[in-house]
Structure formats: C-alpha cells, structure tokens
C-alpha cells in the first residue's frame, strides 16, 4: 500500500516554487505523483501548467471574485481545508513559492490543524526570495527588511526603517503599486531610485530601474512582481538614532554625555522646548526642523538614562503613548461614533476618567492634575479652561464676555484690590482667546516679538543718527517708533 493509502486523515501543505518548474523539489514531485487531487490557492502560477497530467486540479480562484477582500478569501480557504483534512484520505493544498513565506493561508491552516489534532505535513518549496536576491545581485544580510504590499498600501506611512533596504512583495497590479507608492512618498523623495523585479525564478525574469513615482506606470506588473527600495541616509531611522544615543552613553562613549543625569538635563530640555517654540513663532521651517531634532535628542537621552537605571526604555515610552492614543480614539481605530469635535472631547474625558478608575487613582488624580504647574501661566489658563469645559463647567469660559471685561476694566481704577481685578481680567482675556480658538500664550509671544523687532529698528535708527534714546524727546521717540513700524510693514 502507498503512503497516501495508509493515511486516514490530514493535510499536506506543499510549495510549488517561484515559477519555473525546474525549482519544484524532488520531494514535492514525488508526492504529486502519488496523489489524485490537488487543491490550489490559485492556478495563476507558471508551475501549474507543468504538474503531473493525472492530477485533478481544484483552484480557489473563483473566491477572489466572490469576496470583496483577501481576508474573506483566505478565511474560506482555511475553513475548507480544515474540513477536508478530517475526511478519510486527507488532502493536499499547494501554494506558490514556500508555504510559509509571503503566504497567509498555510501558517493559519497549520496552526488551527494542530489545535484540532489534524495531522499536517509540510513539503517545502523554494520561495521567491532566493531568485529575487539573485536578480538584484543582493545579499539580504545584515539589514534587509521584508514587507507586504497590501499592508504597506493601507498604511499612512511606511512601517519600515528608511535607513534599511526594503523588499516589498506582491506588487501584483497598478492599483497596489499606486497605493504603495503614495505611502512610500511620505518618507522617500518622489524620484528616489527603486527597482521592480518581475518573474524572479522564471524565464521571464526582468528587473526595472526607475524612480519611485513611476512604479505604477510599469507595463510588467503582475502576480510575480516585487519592489526593492534602497535605503536613505543611515541616520534616517528612529532605531539608528537610538543607537547613536546609546553609543554616546556607553563606557567608551562621550565623557560629557556619560556624566548627564535626569536632573542635569532639565535646563536643556526647557531650553530646547523654548527654542522650538521660537522657531514656530518665526515660522522658520528650516530652523524648526533642526530644533525638533534637538528636542528629540533630549527625549532619547532621558529614555536611555532610564533604561540604564532599569526604570523603562524608549520602547515602553512608545508603547505607552501609542496604546493610549489608540485607546482614546475609538472613533478612528474602532467603531465608536462621535459627533464633531465636541463629541471627541467629551468621549476623551470619559475614557480618561475610566482609565483613572481602572488604575485605582480616581480619587488621587483629578481633571486638572495633568496640567503641569511649571507651564507658563497663560498656557495653564488655556489648558484649564479647555479641560473644565469638556465636563460642562463654564465658569472660566463665561469670563470671555466682552461686556463683563469692559465692566471690570471700568471698575479697576477705583478698586481697592487692584491685583484681584487684574487677575480676573487676565483670566477673562485668556478665556476670550480660547473662545475664538486662539492661544493666548502664542499671541502674547507674537506681540512681544513684533515689539522687540520694532523697538530694535527704532533703536538702530537713533544710533545711526548719533542719538541716544534716553535723551530724545517724547515726540522724537514717537516719530522714530512710527518710522520703524512703516519699515516693518514694507518688509511684510
């Protein structure tokens, strides 16, 4: 009796290789000669035409038309294979390449079959990777990253480090290529040189060199197409920056960096934050780019120190903020329905309250405890007004009423406690800025920046004429001030 006849039940998973029938393994060919029926995920594979003639071929190509998405296709295939695997004699299921490389169905069939105690045999095949590396004359080590075109295409940004070369499989149509291109172009230049590999491992193998923006115009895109993306600078990924910081703090690193502590770095964190704000105020994008890097340096240094002291590492930081953002945005990452911005903010506060309850610190941590007291007062005011409004408490927001502010100003001159009136006015003007969706801190910074610039022009003008501001008349100062204002408006 043959091996097949002895087998009561079970599933055989078999890889058909990358395309050329010569890559079908001897083990696979021997098995195919023994069986009578072969199930195929798809018949759209060059090797299928060269399989033993006696085989009855049953493909699942019709499911791709039946279902809207690949997930539904794969789920039905998996369910059918598991059901048939329990039948006497068992079944054989074949896929392109290797059963466990760029193949969604086989790993899941294997996993579920083990749970359901269905025997599984895997007959391995040559994947598309080896022939693709050969076509590119590429050694994938040490840092090639593999990615899937479908996952890449639905992402907002590439989930791969740009400092490493990337091979993206299953670029099987112009539509998929277009989606992948748009995702990659959020990180890579439009004209970044890339390579499309078609039919690797077949006699129709072709490598195209072209700019990134043109990949969806290729006439050779098909089921056996993959995209190779060369790296950008070695310093463009988060991981490479993390390695730089760790090296600076290493025993053979920089003496200054190794000396730093959380406490010693406090002034630099504050300084870099304000320099970043200054670049924002000046709308200097080139400077902002540099300042954000300096600010990120401070964050990574603190995370590295925490890692060395056994407190946490940068991945804990990323996991914490990432999971928090997903959790607090169920209207984006789940099926929660909200009505506009007000609904988002209300839902945000409900989720935060639930988090405090789950963490057991509901009584210890109130709504305003998350507003740092070290923030500038105007920034604090805006944040407090925003948070209290989320829970429907409008006490501070109501101080934005212009009639109320005018009344307070009129009473200020005769008030005994002028400081109390001025405090209330400052809160009122902060509320007025918030009511009109303005940031009082930024407005005051901008006003001060304009004053400094105009005063500087006035002062320089006086010095140029050999005059000293302290000795000038009031009228002369007003004249120079007016001239400085006109000069500024001309520059605008």
C-alpha positions as a printed Julia matrix, in Angstrom:
492×3 Matrix{Float64}:
   0.0     0.0     0.0
   1.22    3.51   -0.76
   1.86    6.25    1.77
  -1.31    8.02    0.61
  -3.49    4.96    1.04
  -2.18    4.39    4.56
  -3.05    7.9     5.67
  -6.51    8.15    7.36
  -6.82   11.93    7.54
  -4.62   15.01    7.38
  -3.43   17.97    5.38
  -0.32   18.23    3.22
   0.88   21.76    2.54
   3.14   21.98   -0.5
   5.15   24.8    -2.06
   5.29   24.99   -5.85
   8.39   27.21   -6.03
   8.79   30.68   -7.53
   7.57   29.89  -11.04
   9.95   27.86  -13.15
   9.01   24.15  -12.92
  12.69   23.24  -12.53
  12.51   24.68   -9.0
   9.85   22.16   -7.92
  11.6    19.98   -5.32
  12.08   16.23   -5.73
  10.04   15.66   -2.57
   7.17   17.72   -3.95
   7.25   16.0    -7.32
   7.28   12.54   -5.73
   4.28   13.44   -3.59
   2.33   14.89   -6.51
   2.82   11.69   -8.46
   1.18    9.7    -5.64
  -1.98   11.76   -5.11
  -5.01   12.17   -7.35
  -6.47   15.55   -6.31
  -4.57   18.78   -5.71
  -6.15   21.93   -4.24
  -4.57   25.19   -5.41
  -4.88   28.59   -3.8
  -4.52   29.92   -7.34
  -3.94   28.36  -10.72
  -2.3    31.61  -11.87
   1.23   30.29  -11.41
   3.65   29.12  -14.14
   4.45   25.79  -12.47
   0.79   24.68  -12.52
   0.94   24.0   -16.3
   3.78   21.52  -15.72
   2.24   19.44  -12.91
   1.65   15.68  -13.47
  -1.17   15.26  -16.02
  -3.16   12.75  -13.96
  -3.88   15.31  -11.21
  -7.37   16.7   -10.75
  -6.73   20.4   -10.03
  -9.21   22.34   -7.91
  -8.37   26.02   -7.53
  -9.88   28.73   -5.37
  -9.58   31.45   -8.0
 -13.36   31.94   -8.01
 -13.26   33.11   -4.38
 -11.29   36.2    -5.37
 -14.32   37.3    -7.4
 -16.8    36.2    -4.76
 -15.37   38.21   -1.85
 -14.51   41.91   -1.56
 -11.31   41.46    0.44
  -8.43   39.0     0.7
  -9.22   38.3     4.36
 -12.58   36.76    3.43
 -10.97   34.74    0.62
  -8.28   33.35    2.89
 -10.74   32.58    5.68
 -12.95   30.5     3.39
  -9.93   28.62    2.01
  -8.7    27.87    5.53
 -12.12   26.65    6.67
 -12.47   24.37    3.63
  -9.0    22.89    4.03
  -9.59   22.11    7.71
 -12.93   20.46    6.94
 -11.48   18.37    4.1
  -8.46   17.47    6.22
 -10.74   15.49    8.52
 -12.0    13.34    5.64
 -10.56    9.87    5.08
  -7.51   10.03    2.86
  -6.77   13.63    3.65
  -5.98   16.42    1.18
  -3.07   18.24   -0.42
  -3.06   22.03   -0.72
  -0.47   23.81   -2.89
   0.6    27.44   -2.96
   3.16   29.45   -4.96
   6.67   29.6    -3.54
   7.13   28.34    0.01
   4.1    27.54    2.23
   5.38   29.84    4.98
   6.84   32.76    3.01
   4.51   35.62    1.98
   1.6    33.2     2.3
  -1.38   33.95    4.54
  -3.29   30.66    4.38
  -0.72   27.95    5.18
   0.51   29.23    8.58
  -3.09   29.57    9.77
  -4.08   26.15    8.44
  -1.03   24.71   10.21
  -1.87   26.46   13.5
  -5.54   25.52   13.56
  -4.89   21.95   12.43
  -2.59   21.43   15.4
  -5.32   22.71   17.73
  -7.92   20.4    16.13
  -5.49   17.47   16.18
  -5.43   17.14   12.38
  -2.12   15.71   11.08
  -0.16   18.21    8.97
   2.75   17.59    6.66
   4.73   20.44    5.09
   6.57   19.91    1.81
   8.76   22.95    1.45
   9.36   24.84   -1.77
  11.8    27.45   -2.98
  10.34   30.86   -2.16
  10.51   33.91   -4.42
  13.18   35.39   -2.14
  16.23   33.45   -3.37
  15.61   34.16   -7.08
  14.78   37.79   -6.26
  18.05   38.26   -4.39
  19.85   36.71   -7.34
  18.08   39.02   -9.81
  19.1    42.02   -7.7
  22.63   40.66   -7.08
  21.84   41.33   -3.43
  22.87   39.72   -0.16
  19.95   40.43    2.2
  22.2    40.46    5.26
  22.64   42.25    7.53
  19.61   44.52    7.48
  17.17   43.92    4.6
  13.54   44.4     5.7
  10.7    42.39    4.15
   7.28   44.0     3.72
   3.91   43.14    2.22
   2.47   45.42   -0.47
  -1.11   45.15    0.79
  -0.15   46.14    4.34
   2.13   48.89    3.03
  -0.58   50.26    0.76
  -3.14   50.77    3.54
  -0.65   52.44    5.9
  -0.35   56.2     6.23
   3.44   55.95    6.47
   5.92   53.1     5.81
   6.23   50.73    8.77
   9.84   50.05    7.8
  13.03   51.96    8.75
  14.23   54.13    5.84
  17.83   53.54    6.87
  17.49   49.9     5.76
  16.86   48.43    2.3
  13.29   47.13    1.89
  11.85   44.39   -0.32
   8.09   44.69   -0.8
   6.34   41.56   -2.1
   3.06   41.15   -4.01
   3.08   44.32   -6.13
   0.65   42.48   -8.4
  -1.27   45.37  -10.02
  -1.05   49.05  -10.88
  -3.57   49.84   -8.16
  -1.46   48.13   -5.5
   1.69   49.8    -6.87
  -0.03   53.19   -6.68
  -1.07   52.66   -3.05
   2.45   51.54   -2.11
   3.99   54.47   -3.96
   1.84   57.02   -2.12
   2.74   55.5     1.24
   6.46   55.44    0.46
   6.43   59.03   -0.82
   5.51   60.27    2.67
   9.09   59.31    3.63
  11.17   58.94    0.46
  11.75   61.58   -2.25
   9.44   61.23   -5.26
  12.42   60.47   -7.51
  14.08   58.0    -5.12
  15.64   55.26   -7.33
  13.91   51.88   -6.85
  13.92   48.51   -8.63
  10.92   46.45   -9.74
  11.62   42.72  -10.05
   9.21   40.75  -12.25
   9.02   36.96  -12.61
  12.02   36.15  -10.45
  12.76   32.45  -10.83
  11.12   32.18  -14.26
  12.39   32.52  -17.82
  10.61   35.9   -18.0
  12.63   37.43  -15.18
  13.05   41.21  -15.55
  14.49   43.98  -13.37
  13.35   47.58  -13.97
  15.27   50.59  -12.6
  13.01   53.61  -12.25
  12.1    56.48   -9.93
   9.61   55.81   -7.14
   6.89   58.0    -8.65
   6.81   55.86  -11.8
   6.36   52.36  -10.37
   2.6    52.23  -11.07
   3.27   53.02  -14.74
   5.25   49.81  -15.33
   3.75   47.6   -18.06
   5.2    44.45  -16.47
   3.37   44.45  -13.11
   1.82   41.1   -12.26
   1.45   38.33   -9.72
   5.23   37.78   -9.58
   6.32   41.42   -9.09
   8.24   42.78   -6.09
   9.71   46.19   -5.3
  13.2    46.83   -3.92
  13.67   50.17   -2.15
  17.3    51.18   -1.42
  17.91   52.93    1.92
  18.14   56.63    2.6
  20.87   58.01    4.9
  21.99   55.6     7.65
  20.77   58.2    10.17
  17.16   58.46    8.97
  15.52   55.86   11.22
  14.49   56.05   14.84
  16.48   52.89   15.55
  19.71   54.34   14.17
  19.26   57.5    16.26
  18.65   55.37   19.34
  21.92   53.54   18.64
  23.79   56.86   18.42
  22.45   57.94   21.82
  23.29   54.57   23.38
  26.82   54.79   21.96
  27.29   58.28   23.41
  26.31   56.92   26.83
  28.38   53.71   26.51
  31.58   53.19   28.57
  33.67   54.14   25.54
  31.32   56.97   24.59
  31.43   60.74   25.2
  32.58   61.79   28.72
  30.12   64.7    28.79
  27.12   62.63   27.74
  28.01   59.85   30.2
  28.03   62.39   33.05
  24.48   63.58   32.44
  21.54   62.71   34.68
  17.81   63.41   34.54
  18.43   66.4    36.82
  21.4    67.83   34.9
  19.46   67.66   31.62
  16.44   69.62   32.91
  17.7    73.05   31.75
  18.5    71.69   28.27
  15.02   70.18   27.9
  13.47   73.52   28.81
  15.86   75.46   26.56
  15.26   73.22   23.55
  11.49   73.43   24.08
  11.57   77.21   24.02
  13.89   77.28   21.01
  11.42   75.04   19.2
   8.59   77.41   20.13
  10.67   80.33   18.91
  11.14   78.66   15.51
   7.38   78.09   15.36
   6.71   81.73   16.21
   9.05   82.83   13.43
   7.56   80.23   11.06
  11.1    79.26   10.14
  10.63   75.7     8.89
  14.34   75.06    8.35
  15.07   76.13   11.91
  12.07   74.17   13.19
  13.43   71.0    11.57
  16.72   71.44   13.44
  15.08   72.35   16.76
  12.79   69.31   16.66
  15.92   67.2    16.3
  17.5    68.89   19.32
  14.29   68.31   21.3
  14.19   64.65   20.24
  17.78   64.32   21.43
  16.69   65.33   24.93
  13.85   62.8    24.91
  16.16   59.96   23.81
  18.78   60.91   26.39
  16.23   60.72   29.21
  14.93   57.39   27.91
  18.47   56.0    27.64
  19.3    57.05   31.2
  16.06   55.44   32.41
  16.98   52.26   30.55
  20.42   52.15   32.14
  18.87   52.61   35.59
  16.32   49.85   34.99
  13.25   52.11   35.03
  11.98   51.93   31.43
  13.23   52.19   27.87
  12.16   54.12   24.79
  10.02   51.2    23.61
   7.98   51.37   26.81
   7.53   55.08   26.09
   6.39   54.4    22.53
   4.1    51.55   23.59
   2.56   53.71   26.29
   1.79   56.71   24.1
   0.79   54.55   21.12
  -1.67   52.4    23.05
  -3.05   55.49   24.81
  -3.73   57.29   21.53
  -5.44   54.22   20.05
  -7.48   53.72   23.22
  -8.56   57.36   23.35
  -9.52   57.49   19.66
 -12.07   54.68   19.27
 -13.77   56.81   16.6
 -10.64   56.34   14.46
  -9.31   52.91   15.44
 -12.61   51.23   16.36
 -16.3    51.67   15.52
 -17.21   54.34   18.09
 -19.42   57.1    16.66
 -18.94   60.71   17.8
 -20.49   63.98   16.7
 -17.84   66.53   15.73
 -15.04   67.95   17.84
 -17.24   68.39   20.93
 -18.13   64.7    20.83
 -14.46   63.77   20.52
 -13.51   65.88   23.55
 -16.4    64.58   25.66
 -15.51   60.99   24.78
 -11.84   61.74   25.54
 -12.68   62.82   29.1
 -14.95   59.8    29.65
 -12.11   57.46   28.6
  -9.6    59.27   30.83
 -12.0    59.02   33.79
 -12.38   55.29   33.14
  -8.58   54.94   32.97
  -8.21   56.65   36.34
 -10.83   54.31   37.78
  -9.12   51.21   36.33
  -5.74   52.38   37.66
  -7.16   52.88   41.14
  -6.19   56.56   41.31
  -9.59   58.1    40.61
  -9.59   59.99   43.89
  -5.9    60.86   43.81
  -5.77   62.3    40.31
  -8.3    64.9    39.27
  -9.14   66.52   35.97
  -6.6    69.33   36.39
  -3.8    67.3    37.94
  -2.4    66.62   34.48
  -1.8    70.34   33.84
   1.82   70.99   34.9
   2.17   73.93   37.28
   5.51   74.72   35.65
   3.75   75.76   32.43
   3.63   79.49   31.63
   0.52   80.99   33.27
  -1.27   81.84   30.01
  -0.72   78.32   28.72
  -2.01   76.93   32.01
  -5.09   79.12   31.78
  -5.92   77.94   28.27
  -5.49   74.26   29.21
  -7.57   74.61   32.39
 -10.36   76.39   30.5
 -10.31   73.65   27.86
 -10.42   70.8    30.38
 -13.17   72.25   32.56
 -15.3    72.98   29.51
 -15.08   69.32   28.48
 -17.09   68.4    31.58
 -19.57   71.24   31.1
 -18.16   73.63   33.73
 -18.12   77.07   32.06
 -17.15   79.32   34.99
 -13.89   80.48   33.4
 -15.21   80.39   29.84
 -18.02   82.82   30.78
 -15.42   85.44   31.74
 -14.82   85.91   27.99
 -17.97   88.01   27.72
 -16.78   91.42   26.35
 -19.41   93.27   28.43
 -18.06   91.66   31.59
 -14.47   92.54   30.64
 -15.4    96.19   29.95
 -17.17   96.4    33.3
 -14.11   95.0    35.1
 -11.82   97.5    33.33
 -14.1   100.41   34.3
 -14.05   99.32   37.94
 -10.31   98.75   38.0
  -9.42  102.41   38.6
 -11.44  102.67   41.8
 -10.92   99.15   43.07
  -9.08   98.7    46.38
  -7.73   95.25   45.47
  -6.46   96.05   42.01
  -4.46   92.82   41.87
  -7.68   90.77   42.19
  -9.32   92.73   39.37
  -6.23   92.34   37.18
  -6.13   88.57   37.88
  -9.76   88.33   36.81
  -9.08   90.38   33.68
  -6.16   88.17   32.7
  -8.34   85.09   33.13
 -11.04   86.79   31.09
  -8.71   87.65   28.23
  -7.35   84.09   28.31
 -10.93   82.82   28.05
 -11.61   85.28   25.22
  -8.63   83.9    23.28
  -9.82   80.32   23.89
 -13.38   81.19   22.84
 -12.06   82.36   19.46
  -9.79   79.3    19.12
  -6.63   81.31   19.74
  -3.7    80.53   22.05
  -3.15   83.42   24.45
   0.46   82.41   25.14
   1.32   82.39   21.43
  -0.48   85.67   20.84
   1.47   87.39   23.6
   4.74   85.88   22.36
   3.99   87.14   18.84
   3.1    90.6    20.15
   6.33   90.73   22.14
   8.33   89.55   19.12
   6.85   92.34   16.98
   7.53   94.89   19.72
  11.14   93.73   20.07
  11.67   93.94   16.32
  10.14   97.41   16.0
  11.99   98.67   19.08
  15.24   97.29   17.67
  14.7    99.14   14.38
  13.89  102.35   16.26
  16.97  102.0    18.47
  19.24  101.23   15.48
  17.86  104.26   13.64
  18.65  106.53   16.58
  22.17  105.12   16.95
  22.77  105.58   13.22
  21.97  109.27   13.64
  24.24  109.57   16.68
  21.26  109.92   19.01
  20.6   108.29   22.36
  17.03  107.19   23.11
  17.29  108.22   26.75
  17.96  111.86   25.72
  15.3   112.14   22.99
  12.04  113.99   23.46
   8.75  112.12   23.63
   7.77  113.45   20.21
  11.08  112.35   18.65
  10.72  108.85   20.1
   7.17  108.6    18.77
   8.41  109.69   15.34
  11.17  107.05   15.27
   8.67  104.43   16.51
   6.31  105.28   13.68
   9.09  105.11   11.1
  10.14  101.69   12.45
   6.56  100.47   12.09
   6.43  101.6     8.47
   9.73   99.86    7.75
   8.36   96.61    9.17
   5.18   96.85    7.08
   7.24   97.38    3.92
   9.22   94.2     4.65
   5.96   92.25    5.01
